[in-house]
Amino acid sequence: MTSATIEDRVREQVAAWPAQPDNQALYTVLRLLGRWRATTLARTYIEQQGAKVWCGPFAGMEYLSAATEGALVARLLGTYESELHPYLAHFAEQGLDCVIDVGCAEGYYAVGLARAMPGITVHAHDISEGARAACADLAARNGVSERVIIGGEFKPDGFEAFAGRRVLVLVDVEGAEVDLLQPELSPALAHMNLIVETHDLYRPGTYAALVERFSATHHIKRVDQQPKAFQPPPWFSQLAHLDQLLAVWEWRLRPTPWLVMQPKR
């Protein structure tokens, strides 16, 4: 969503307000304004640093000037979903040979992990043609195109093709995770490491359903979003405090906890 589009939506929302707008009306506009400001902060970052990730496991990755979905500036700063960084490092230490990234968007994880783990192949899937094109572009910018294999829809039984391999599965599909992750259709899932973002806000009961499905085969840890602590670029400290907060905001409507799941055997 461009700044102009957000501006238009803010004007439409405010124009439709009653004399005394309720909390939801105020929240809707506040959220739009926050996204608008975060978009301008991404431009500020690129002017200061270029489109390159600042810190975290993907530090130094050449990035894009627009995200296909979600917050760009948090990705550029390297704080995006930083709660997962220790688990990504843990799984990397186990000697993975491939990653399956379903819902790859423009390739933050697909390309980032290919750079961070030179011995792996990443299978990056997204149903959006634009996301796939952006992921291919990002892989080319970082010299990992040969190890990032891009595809469209990933079927629930598709994990069987990776049976017996040392696999990390990443899933962020906005509620469709309950449709995708079906161990009865892909028994190979029982032996795979998984990091899944759960979206009960779109599909109520998703979190509980996945815990029930995998509790017999996996050690399961719930990971919730936490405040961001990092060493920013020098110019970042000169920003207004609200700008600093908006720069690391990930645009979530409500909590979307992750499930980090490791096979019991």
C-alpha positions in Angstrom: 0.0 0.0 0.0 1.5 3.3 -1.1 1.5 6.5 1.0 -1.0 8.1 -1.4 -3.4 5.1 -1.0 -3.1 5.3 2.8 -3.8 9.1 2.7 -6.9 8.5 0.6 -8.2 5.9 3.0 -7.6 8.1 6.0 -9.6 10.9 4.3 -12.4 8.5 3.5 -12.5 7.2 7.1 -12.5 10.6 8.7 -15.2 11.9 6.3 -17.5 9.1 7.3 -17.1 9.7 11.1 -20.2 10.5 13.1 -20.1 13.5 15.5 -18.6 11.3 18.2 -16.5 8.5 16.6 -16.2 5.4 18.7 -13.0 3.6 19.7 -13.0 1.3 16.7 -13.3 4.3 14.3 -10.4 6.0 16.0 -8.3 2.8 16.1 -8.8 2.3 12.3 -7.6 5.7 11.5 -4.7 5.5 14.0 -3.6 2.3 12.4 -3.7 3.8 8.9 -1.7 6.8 10.1 0.8 4.5 11.7 1.3 2.5 8.5 1.6 5.8 6.5 4.3 7.0 8.8 6.1 3.6 8.8 6.2 3.8 5.0 7.9 7.2 5.1 10.3 5.8 7.7 11.3 3.1 5.2 12.2 5.7 2.7 14.2 7.5 5.3 16.1 4.3 6.1 16.9 3.7 2.5 18.1 7.3 2.1 20.4 6.8 5.1 21.5 3.2 4.7 20.5 2.0 1.3 18.2 -1.0 0.9 20.4 -3.3 3.0 19.4 -5.1 6.2 21.1 -3.5 9.2 21.3 -6.3 11.9 20.2 -9.7 12.9 20.9 -13.1 11.2 20.3 -11.5 7.7 22.5 -8.4 8.3 24.0 -7.2 5.0 21.3 -8.7 2.8 20.5 -6.5 -0.2 16.8 -5.8 0.1 14.0 -4.3 -1.9 12.5 -0.8 -1.7 9.0 -2.2 -1.2 7.5 -5.2 0.6 4.8 -7.3 -1.0 3.1 -7.5 2.4 3.7 -6.0 5.8 6.2 -3.7 7.3 9.3 -2.9 5.2 11.3 -0.8 7.7 11.3 -3.5 10.4 12.7 -5.9 7.8 15.4 -3.4 6.8 16.3 -2.8 10.5 16.6 -6.6 11.0 14.2 -6.5 14.0 11.3 -8.2 12.1 10.1 -11.2 14.0 13.3 -11.1 16.0 11.7 -13.5 18.5 12.5 -16.3 16.1 16.2 -15.5 15.7 17.3 -17.9 18.5 15.2 -20.8 17.0 16.5 -20.2 13.5 20.1 -20.4 14.9 19.2 -23.5 16.8 17.8 -25.3 13.8 20.7 -24.2 11.6 23.2 -25.8 14.1 21.5 -29.1 13.4 22.8 -29.3 9.9 19.8 -28.7 7.7 19.9 -29.5 4.1 16.7 -27.7 3.0 14.1 -25.2 4.1 10.5 -25.1 2.9 9.1 -21.6 3.2 5.4 -21.4 2.5 4.1 -17.9 2.3 7.5 -16.6 1.3 6.3 -13.1 0.2 9.3 -11.2 -1.3 11.7 -13.6 0.3 12.9 -12.2 3.6 13.4 -15.7 5.1 13.9 -17.6 1.8 16.8 -15.4 0.7 18.0 -14.6 4.2 18.4 -18.2 5.1 20.0 -19.1 1.8 22.6 -16.5 2.5 23.1 -17.4 6.2 23.3 -21.2 5.5 25.3 -21.7 2.3 24.8 -25.5 2.3 21.0 -25.5 2.0 18.4 -25.2 -0.7 15.3 -23.2 0.0 11.9 -24.1 -1.5 10.0 -20.8 -1.5 6.3 -20.9 -2.2 3.6 -18.2 -2.5 0.3 -18.1 -4.2 0.9 -14.4 -5.3 2.6 -14.0 -8.7 3.9 -10.6 -7.6 5.5 -12.1 -4.4 7.2 -14.9 -6.5 8.6 -12.3 -8.9 9.9 -10.2 -6.0 11.4 -13.2 -4.3 13.2 -14.1 -7.6 14.5 -10.6 -7.8 15.7 -10.6 -4.2 17.5 -14.0 -4.7 19.3 -12.6 -7.8 20.4 -9.5 -5.9 22.0 -11.6 -3.3 23.5 -14.2 -5.6 21.5 -17.2 -4.3 19.1 -17.8 -7.2 20.5 -21.4 -7.8 19.5 -22.3 -4.2 16.2 -20.6 -3.9 13.6 -22.6 -5.8 10.4 -20.7 -6.2 6.9 -22.2 -6.6 3.3 -21.4 -6.3 0.7 -23.2 -4.1 2.1 -25.8 -1.8 -0.3 -28.8 -1.3 -0.9 -30.5 2.1 0.7 -33.7 0.8 3.7 -31.9 -0.7 5.9 -32.5 2.3 6.2 -36.2 1.3 8.6 -35.3 -1.4 11.1 -34.2 1.4 10.7 -37.4 3.5 14.0 -38.4 5.2 15.7 -35.0 4.7 16.8 -32.6 7.4 14.1 -30.0 6.9 12.9 -26.8 8.5 9.4 -25.8 7.5 8.4 -22.1 7.8 4.7 -21.3 7.4 3.0 -17.9 7.3 -0.2 -18.2 5.3 -2.7 -16.0 7.1 -4.9 -18.7 8.5 -4.5 -21.4 5.8 -1.9 -23.1 8.1 -4.7 -25.3 9.4 -5.4 -26.5 5.8 -1.8 -27.0 4.9 -0.4 -28.8 7.9 -2.2 -32.1 7.9 0.0 -35.0 9.2 -2.5 -37.6 8.0 -1.8 -36.4 4.4 1.9 -35.9 4.9 3.3 -38.3 7.5 6.8 -36.9 6.8 5.8 -33.9 8.8 6.3 -36.0 12.0 10.1 -35.8 11.4 10.4 -32.2 10.4 11.2 -29.0 12.3 8.5 -26.4 12.0 8.0 -22.7 12.7 4.4 -21.7 12.2 2.7 -18.3 12.6 -0.8 -18.9 13.8 -3.7 -16.7 12.9 -6.7 -17.3 15.1 -7.9 -13.8 14.1 -8.6 -15.1 10.7 -9.4 -18.8 11.5 -10.6 -19.1 15.2 -9.2 -22.3 16.8 -6.2 -22.6 14.5 -3.7 -22.5 17.3 -5.4 -25.2 19.4 -5.9 -27.4 16.3 -2.2 -27.3 15.4 -1.1 -28.1 18.9 -3.5 -31.0 19.0 -2.2 -32.4 15.7 1.5 -32.2 16.5 1.6 -32.8 20.3 2.2 -36.5 19.9 5.1 -36.1 17.5 6.8 -32.8 18.5 8.1 -30.8 21.4 6.0 -27.6 21.0 6.9 -24.1 22.3 4.7 -21.1 22.0 6.6 -17.9 21.1 4.9 -14.5 21.6 5.9 -11.1 20.3 8.2 -9.2 22.6 9.5 -5.7 22.8 12.4 -5.0 20.4 15.9 -4.5 21.7 18.7 -3.9 19.2 21.6 -1.6 18.4 20.3 0.8 15.8 22.1 2.9 13.2 23.5 6.1 14.7 21.0 8.3 13.0 18.1 6.3 14.4 18.5 7.7 17.8 17.7 11.2 16.5 14.2 10.2 15.4 11.2 11.1 17.5 10.3 8.4 20.0 7.1 7.6 18.2 9.0 7.2 15.0 11.4 4.7 16.7 8.4 2.7 17.9 6.7 2.8 14.5 9.9 1.7 12.8 9.9 -1.7 14.6 6.1 -2.1 14.5 5.1 -5.2 12.4 1.5 -4.1 11.6 -0.2 -7.0 13.4 -3.9 -6.5 14.0 -3.8 -8.8 17.1 -1.3 -11.3 18.6 -0.3 -14.0 16.2 1.9 -16.4 18.3 4.3 -18.7 16.6 4.5 -22.5 17.3 8.1 -23.7 17.2 8.0 -27.5 16.9 10.8 -30.0 17.0 10.4 -33.8 16.4 10.5 -35.9 19.6 12.6 -38.5 17.8 
